[in-house]
Amino acid sequence: MNRRLPTAVLVAVAGAGVPAVLAVGADSAPSRVTTLRVAFKIDAAKLVDAAPHGNSPGDVAVLSGTLRTPAPGQVIGHYHGTCTTMQPVSDSECTFTWALAGGQITTIAAYGDNFNGRRVVHDAIVGGTGRYRDARGQGIGKETGETTGLETFQLTRP
């Protein structure tokens, strides 16, 4: 996935965490972890270039897309999010909401030196609604193309 929308904006989508494959794992008794896998595709992206012109702090990328099962690729939801450039070239912070059957999952992550990498990102699951209401954990996103990726949500519940 091209992560140069302000240079890590699209990285977050994988994180991001975001979030279209829904392969649900079983809850584990001791850890209460549920794993969800989704394939995502960026359908729309818009960069709002704040002054000064070019990649600079304050630029915002707005993204949205489709979530699918990994195979055969049935649509199971949608996501959208924003990424704000903090430092030119590589540092940004992104928030995504992943809408799936039964509720939503919200993730946040930072990108750049000492944060997340370029091809694999880790997003914090900071909340949710419906069946994901008390969820915490992480999303792990991997790029599979310029506008596609796979997100694995590792949901923990109290």
Secondary structure, DSSP 8 states (H G I E B T S, - for coil): ----SSSSHHHHHTTTT-----------TTT-EEEEEEEEEEEEEEEE--SSSSS-TT-EEEEEEEEE-SSS--EEEEEEEEEEEEETTTEEEEEEEEEETTEEEEEEEEESTTS--SSEEEEEEEEESGGGTT-EEEEEEEE-SSSEEEEEEEEE--
